[in-house]
């Protein structure tokens, strides 16, 4: 009996400089590494379709999606957005409203909240790039932003994966700009994201309510 091959799942990655992998080779971005990891586990996934740009706030990402006008449904959508809101001093309350709109758009492109994974914002304040702002204050505001996107994720019933502590564990795992994660750090992120993505694509029961779901630690 011939078993038909499954069509590779379509994957859309929404974000900013972290999603495009500023400073690393295209094959070393975390969305590209995620696809390779899933394919290696026998879960066929097409190369990621990416809507992201360096410097984008969440509102700018929403507008970028509107301009790109992607056609769903996607079997997997990842969302990582908010660091530029925090960097520019936009309030958590404003961010949450923007993020809520972003999640609604992500869910509509996926066709189901079950297919959307929110990734927490890493802490840029610990990196060598940060020579002017209080690292404690940056950490506090990053945590506030992440509480906001986690709560919005819970309301929307999407998945949520925490990678922020990884950025704090190894603040020198960055590219030559001293700010953006290097390939090795992205590999550690994928160690947490991939188990949740595999669960989504295999269609197995999931943790409800957008509660924090962590993959195996790298």
N, C-alpha and C positions, 0 to 999 in steps of 0.2 A: 504494500500500500504506500502510495506517495503522499507525504504530508506537505500540504502547500505552505510556502514560506509566508510569514506574516509581513505585511507592509511596514516599513519603518515608521515609528511614531513621529509625528511632527512636534517640534519643540520650539517654543518662543521664549526668549530671554529678554526681560524688560529691565532697564536700569540706567546706570551712568558709567563713570570711568571704571568702576570695579567690574562691571559686566563686560565692557569691551576689553578689559585687561590692559589698561594704560601701561606701556613700558615692557610688556612681555610679548613673545611671539604669539601669533593667532592660535596655534595649536596648544599653547600653554594657558590660555584663559580658562577660568573655571567652567563656563558652559561647554567649551570644547573638551575639557578633561572629563566632565560629567558624561558627555555622550560616549566617549571612549570607554569609560568605566562601565556604563550600562550595556554597551555592545559586547564587552568582554564577559559580561554576566549572562549573555544570551538574550538580552532584551534589545531588539532592533530599534534604533533611534536615528533619525535623519540628522544631518548637520544642523546646528542651532540657527534659527532665524533670530536676529538680534535687532532690537530697537533700543538704542542707548547712545549717549554722547557724554563726553567729559564736561563736567560742570552743570549738567542738568539738575534742576530741582524736580520735585515730584510733579508740580504743575507743568513744567516744561516737558517732562516725559509724557504726560497725558496729551499735550498738544502734539508732541512728536509721533505718538501713536495715531492720532487723528490724521496727520499728514501722510504717514506711511500707509494707513488704511489696510492693515493686514487682513487676510481672509481666513477665518477659522473654519472648522474647529481645530484646535491644537490639543493633542493628548497630554501635553505637559506645558505649563506656563510658570516661569519663575519670576519673582519680583524682588528687586533689591533697590531701594530708593529712599533718600532722605538725608544723606550726608551733606549734600549741598544746601539743603534747607537749614540744617544745623549750623554749617559754616557761615552762612550769610546772616544768621541771627533771626531767622523766621521762627515764630513761636511754635511750640508743640501743638497748640490748639489749631492753628492754621494748617500745620502739617497734617494733622489727623484728618481734617476735612479734605485736603488734597489726596491723601492716601486712600481715603474711603472711595473717592471717585476712581482712582487708579485701580483699586481692587474690583470695583464693579466692571470696569472695562476688561480687566484680565479674566474675570469669570465669564464674561460674555464671549470672549475669544476662545476660552476653553470649553464652554458649554456646560461646565459644572465646577462648583467650588472645590470639589474633590481633586481636580486636576491642577490646582494652583498651589505653589509653594512660595511662601514669603521667607526671605532670608534676612536675618538681622543686619544692622549697620555695624561695620567694624569701627574700631576706635582709632581714628587717625591721630589723635592727640598724643599717643605714646611714641609716634614715629620720629626719626631724626628731623623730618621736615618741620615739626612744630618747635619753634624756638621762641615764640612770643606769647602764646596763650597758656594759661594755667592747665596743666594736664589733669588735675583733679576736677576743675570746672568742666573741661571738655568731656571727661568721663561721665560726669553727672548728667550733662545734657544729652550725651549719646544714650545713656541708660534711659532717660526720660523719653527720648524719641523711640527707643526700642519698646518700652512699655506701651507707647501709643500704637505702634504698628502691630504689636502682639495682640492688643485688645481689639483693634479693628479686624485683625485676622480671625480672632475668636468669634466676633459678631458675624463675619462673613462666612465662617465655617470652612476656612482654608487651612492648609498646613503652615507651620511656622518652625523654622530651624534656626537655632542660635549658633552663630560663629564668632560672636564678639569677643569672647574670652580667648579664643585662639589668637586674635590680633594682639591682645594684651600679653599673652604668653611669650611671644617672640617679636618684639617691636622692630627688630632689625631685619626681619624677613621681608625686605622691600626691594624695589628696583632702584636704578641709579638716581631716580629723582628723590629718593629718601622718603617717599610718601606711599606709593601704591604697592600692594602686595606682589611678591615675586611668585614664580611658578610653584615653588615648594609650599608656600602658604596656601595658594589656591588648591593644591593637592589635599591639604589638610581640610579645607572647607568641603571639598568633594567627599571626603571620608564621612562627613556628617549628612550631606545633602543626598548622596547617592542611595542610601537605604530607603529614604522616604520617596524619592523619585521612582525607585524600583517597585515599591509598594503601590504607588499611583498607577504605574504602567501595567502592573500585573493584575490590577483591579481587586486587590485583596482588601479586607476590612481595615479601616484606618482609625486612628485616634481622633475622636470627634472634637468639635468645638475649637479648632485652631490652637490647641494646647501645644506647648513646646515639644517638638519631637527631635531627638538627637540621634544621628547615626553613630556608628562605632567611632570612638575617638582614634585619631591617627597617632 
